[in-house]
Amino acid sequence: MSAVGVAIVGAGFGGIGVGIALKKKGIEDFVIFEGEPGVGGSWRTNTYPGCACDVPSHLYSYSFEPNPRWTESFSSQKDIQRYIEHCADRYDIRRHIRFNTRVTDARFDEEQGVWKVSTDDGEVTTARIFVPATGALSHPLYPEIEGRDSFLGAAIHTARWDDTVDLTGKRVGVLGSGASAIQVVPAIAPKVGQLTVFQRTASWVLPKHNRKFTSTQQARWKRLPFAQQAVRLALYWTMESALPALMWYPRMLRVGELLHKRNLERAIRDPELRRKLTPTYKVGCKRTLVSDDWFPAFARDNVTLVTDGVERITKNGIVTKDGKEHALDVLIYATGYQIGAPAYPFQVHGLGDRELRAYWGTRSKAYYGMSVAGFPNMFLIMGPNTGPGHTSVLIYQEAQYAYVANFADRLLNGSETYFDVKEDVMNAQWDKFQRRMAGSSWLSGCSSWYLNPDGSNSTMWPGFSFEYVLQMKDLHLEAYRAVTLPARSSRSSVQSNSGPVFADSLQK
Ligand SMILES: Cc1cc2nc3c(=O)[nH]c(=O)nc-3n(C[C@H](O)[C@H](O)[C@H](O)COP(=O)(O)OP(=O)(O)OC[C@H]3O[C@@H](n4cnc5c(N)ncnc54)[C@H](O)[C@@H]3O)c2cc1C
């Protein structure tokens, strides 16, 4: 059994960011378990054509590591992946990562006050602090449609793209019209023979105005980093200014409706097609999307929109509710990800054998999205209610990296064995969040993945992102129960916070 100060799960932006923050505090005694063979997380696994960010590049990066090499104003998956690789190298994170190692179980040992983290290579690692950074969008969701396994052609989920399937000239069906569909459809339309998009609900789609950066711009940002920081700051405040409309004044979102309609009218002449591509729910209730090429894709002769509802999948294709069979060679599931508690990738047992998924049920809660009562010294990255409706998730994540690093510093150098957030404090905060969101666009009546089955919201942060950042600056020690166990000898091997402790012993 090996021992470390901090065990992190996941080497996406989250896990790497926590690693960097720990290093900045002088803490080298940490391991990152990553199930995949490389860094990058969702940006490594989502390789479908057209995959890109819908937050501007200058804002979708770590604030401390601006990237003058961005090639366009909204980065492609490839550029973002290159950036994460660069960060992992620049901050010497790779030697802390155990690739191809999946965490299967984590248990808090109450007697020793440590986490025992089991991995699929049969090893158990003890850690004072446990940080799941497993991502909110990593587990593909397949729709419950009769006959799903009977299809004889190639079936691909956008989150697990298969490059070996040649789409050239094929009859391709895309299930879905959300964030990944609006990217994959325009990207493959020129290549395929016939493309049929099966839409259940239309999305609000605003213009993206993506543009390529010139080499002169890139050279300027390299030479004058403050110029790039100024662009970032301007983007940050522009996006932040959208929050009041989402949270308190949904009527202001009418502007979004007008932008959608103008975008649509420019691309599509047929009024019936325009009607089908216009949502009936209020803007902002589900994720609002951005694209310059989604509507123009439907002006192509080889692209058809079907809104009749999917009845079942057959060996030849899809039968819609009007009884028509649409013959397909390839079926693409652009149906998103499993969200929230049911998607949590392994069992986590805390005090009194409390199990995280069972404890949460369908309403996940965590104090500031990070600490769950009964799970001491565990800090979630992008846990409940830390999803942004209007800006980059990395703004929230950076505040979380610092919070973990400050707690790690305290725990590894202080006398307390563990901190457990008080249940009443956590619950009171969650209730407050629900009250704050009561009039928001997210609760304006549509069914969306933002919401729990009972209509409550465990996804969104109900406020400005700067509120979150400011509130997370200090440790909220008063919100936690501090416990100091008498016998510390068993943990003595994990007290140190200096030196590349496990580099030889743990790295594969
Ligand atoms: C297609 C797509 C587009 C997106 N666009 C945007 C956007 O425009 N703006 C935005 O703000 N956000 C966007 N996101 C959200 C994006 O996921 C986050 O911004 C960010 O990448 C999350 O990083 P993360 O490290 O928290 O999680 P992830 O990137 O999901 O990384 C989690 C890592 O944990 C690993 N892992 C999971 N379980 C285990 C286990 N049991 N053992 C070991 N390792 C495990 C996974 O392999 C993965 O590498 C997008 C996501 C996707 C999928």
The ligand as a Gaussian input file, in Angstrom:
#p B3LYP/6-31G(d) Opt

LIG

0 1
 C      -17.727000      18.558000     -26.118000
 C      -17.593000      19.439000     -24.908000
 C      -17.609000      20.810000     -25.058000
 C      -17.500000      21.621000     -23.932000
 N      -17.513000      22.960000     -24.116000
 C      -17.378000      23.751000     -23.041000
 C      -17.358000      25.157000     -23.196000
 O      -17.504000      25.650000     -24.297000
 N      -17.197000      25.933000     -22.098000
 C      -17.059000      25.396000     -20.861000
 O      -16.898000      26.155000     -19.905000
 N      -17.074000      24.062000     -20.688000
 C      -17.233000      23.242000     -21.733000
 N      -17.266000      21.901000     -21.567000
 C      -17.189000      21.341000     -20.215000
 C      -15.796000      20.769000     -19.977000
 O      -15.961000      19.428000     -19.657000
 C      -15.133000      21.495000     -18.868000
 O      -14.961000      22.837000     -19.299000
 C      -13.772000      20.945000     -18.474000
 O      -13.109000      20.328000     -19.527000
 C      -13.936000      19.990000     -17.317000
 O      -12.673000      19.537000     -16.912000
 P      -12.559000      18.478000     -15.754000
 O      -11.114000      18.186000     -15.581000
 O      -13.314000      18.945000     -14.575000
 O      -13.339000      17.198000     -16.291000
 P      -13.017000      16.277000     -17.530000
 O      -12.395000      17.035000     -18.615000
 O      -14.266000      15.533000     -17.841000
 O      -11.917000      15.254000     -16.975000
 C      -12.246000      14.240000     -16.059000
 C      -11.171000      13.170000     -16.142000
 O      -11.420000      12.230000     -15.107000
 C      -11.119000      10.950000     -15.601000
 N      -11.850000       9.964000     -14.794000
 C      -13.186000       9.868000     -14.620000
 N      -13.468000       8.828000     -13.812000
 C      -12.277000       8.275000     -13.464000
 C      -11.912000       7.167000     -12.641000
 N      -12.820000       6.426000     -12.004000
 N      -10.605000       6.875000     -12.500000
 C       -9.656000       7.606000     -13.123000
 N       -9.951000       8.659000     -13.931000
 C      -11.245000       8.989000     -14.088000
 C      -11.598000      10.995000     -17.038000
 O      -10.951000       9.988000     -17.809000
 C      -11.174000      12.398000     -17.449000
 O       -9.899000      12.407000     -18.004000
 C      -17.372000      21.058000     -22.652000
 C      -17.359000      19.671000     -22.526000
 C      -17.475000      18.870000     -23.615000
 C      -17.491000      17.381000     -23.416000

